[in-house]
Amino acid sequence: MQVDIIYAASLDATAKALTIVSTVFSTIGAFVCIRALRIAGKDLLTKVIYSGVLIMLIGVFVVSYLYHPSKYILGNFDIAISRPVGDITIHVPDILEIRAIKETELEGTIRVFGDGGLLGYFGHYHSPSLGDMQWYATNKNNLLIIRTRQGDAIVISPDDKDFAARILAKKADL
């Protein structure tokens, strides 16, 4: 029988602040663009520039929303990272290691491609001590790294501090 346990993925203070500030400034920017488009008349260059900025502002929020992790679901044999665009599945038998990340291990970490706070932290990151990683996190205070047989390093941040222990117990039962 499949039993799914849902774990919350709450934003940390930094992600909340970045999301709020980005939303406020982008909303103001969108209104400025719309106003400029209304008064542009036949000025094609102004229309192209402000339309491009408006599309970019909207696009950033749409992409961030579609790819942000909203929750983590632990099933009998897998972990699902739930996102509006589609879930990422990690099979429990494929997990070689799951553990908390120490703050010192994040020193020198760079975001190679992805989001650094708007609705979370997701995308490709690199750390000198941890190597290349795929982040699906919302809270830098609860970071866990999962290493798989396929060589993936995946970072998640469930609110439940016992998540790693539950995975290890489930893996032992398989």
ABEGO torsion letter per residue (X at the ends): XBBBBBBBBBBBAAAAAAAAAAAAAAAAAAAAAAAAAAAAEABAAAAAAAAAAAAAAAAAAAAAAAABBABBBBBAABBBBBBAAEBBBBBAAABABBBBBBAAAABGBBBABEBAGBGEBBEBBBBAAAEBBBBBBABAAABBBBBBAAGBBBBBBBABAAAAAAAAAAAAAX
